[in-house]
Every structure is written in structure tokens, then in C-alpha cells.
């Protein structure tokens, strides 16, 4: 009995704690840096991981001397808009590829996956031109329309896998009882696939929240930026990294995502491990 | 598959490089993405930037072909 407790400590809890420390350390550093006064921050002979004079001056600077509130608002609007747009397309696309089995559906499935592999680095210049022609430069709509270029393939691929795990017999039953395809999708598949849809939603939201390149290219005025771009462009002045406000911003910027994760965590794990029990 | 994925993601990386070094010092840390951004958006040479970013394509195609080769063999 005692031995097995020891073994489980060594093989399970020890690696688990090591992993946890490794993963949480950057957040700890972020927090400490955000509350250390500048005098300590730029003095490298001091201990970088502790402070004896915690201060809120960086948060004050971030909130009142930069455009953090509009950035947060923009990021939220863009992430939500792009996610909703992408998911409403992806649900239908995934259903069609997975269930309708028309000629070439397999090829289309692979093509969707391949289009996810095309990095934004290739796409940003052509897209910049399109955005310009549409007159969407420097508007949130520019990003809401461009983020689905990587969100739709990603979400479609994820949902295809999830739809596949749902027994097709359930749908056949509903079809026999006279339901149309759309009714099957709405009343049978969507409720069953809710965990998958939620995880696609969270992933899409996080991806668009963190996106940097498109946001950097398509938004130019200070007030219309997103959090990652705003922080990196306004708080790195030349070669001077204003670590305090930067870290405070990173901390506040990661709070909404963390909240969403913790809110949906059960569904999200179920969505990843997939598989409805028959 | 993971290798292919990470190859593509690394070659097409932008934000890490741009935030940490901006491709400097003296252009020593540029990747295709950062150089293309610098030429096309900051420098105004759209064509040159597009040409640079097109150089990611051979890597992409190569990686995809490798992955298909192994997928088919399995």
C-alpha cells in the first residue's frame, strides 16, 4: 500500500508538478514584473523574481496613458465577430463534407485542411490589397473578414472529426421520421456536437485574440489596434521595452481568454477527447 | 505529420521575430515574413514584398508532399 503511494507520487505527481511549475512560471514572471517599480526593473543586479515594493504605477500608466480600453474593446469585437462568422460557415461545411458524401467530398476535406496550412505570411499582401479595394482599411471589419481565412479551415477540420464520432444511425432515424436535412442538423446533430462546437469556439476565439500579423498590417491608427499589436507597438519605443506596462497589459489581456477557458473547461476537454459514447 | 506542421509554422513565423528583434540587428534575423512585411508595408514596395513571401511556397509544397507520401504509405 505504502509502496504504491510512493510510486504514484514519483511517477505521477512529481512530473505533474514539474510541468505545472514550468507552465505557470512565465505567468508568475509576468505578474511580478507588472508590479515591480521601474527603479528595480532596470537594475539587473537585483533579484528579478521578487519585489519588496509592489506598485500599481504600471497598471495606472497602461490604463490612463495608453489606449488600452479601446484596444480591449476592438479585440473583443473582432474576436467575437470572426469566431461567429467562421463557426457558422464551418458547421455547414463540416456537415456537408462529413455526411452528404457527394462526389469529391473527400478531396474537399483534404483541401480544407491544406488551406489551413497556408501561413498568413503568404496571404497578408494580397489580402491587404483586397482590404484596400473594399475600403475597410483601419476598421475592425477588415479583421473580422480576414480571420476566417484560417479560422474556417481549422474549425471545419475540428468539427469534421467530431461529427464523425456521432453515430449516423441517429440521423437516419430522424430522417425516417420525416425530418429534413436542416432539421436533422438543428435538432439532432448540433445538440450532440455541442462539446465539439464549444471547443472549436474557444480555439477560434483564442486564435483571433492572439493574431498579430493581420492586425499589424490592416490597422494603423493607435485607437483602432488590438491588444497584442497595441502593446507591442506603443510600449516598445525604439529599443526601450517598457517592461512594466507591457507585462501589465499582457496580464490584463490574457484574463478574458483565461476566463473563457475556465468557464468551458469541461466541455472543452470532452471536445478534444471526442467520442460520444454509444 | 507533426514535423511537417511545425516546419510550416516555423518558416511562416512572423510575430515572434518581429516582436523580439524586428529582423535586426542589420537584417541578421529576418525570415521571409518579416522581410516581406518590411519591404511591402513599411517600405511601400508591394511587389517586392509579395515576391519575398512567395518564397515560402516551395517549402510549403515540399512539406505537404512529404506528408502525403508518408500518409499514403501507411
Interface residues (C-beta under 8 A of the other chain):
Chain A: X114 X117 X118 X119 X120 X121 X122 X124 X125 X126 X128 X129 X212 X213 X216 X217 X228 X232 X236
Chain B: X5 X8 X9 X11 X12 X13 X14 X15 X18 X19 X31 X32 X33 X36 X37 X40 X41 X46 X49 X50 X53 X54 X56 X57 X60 X63 X64
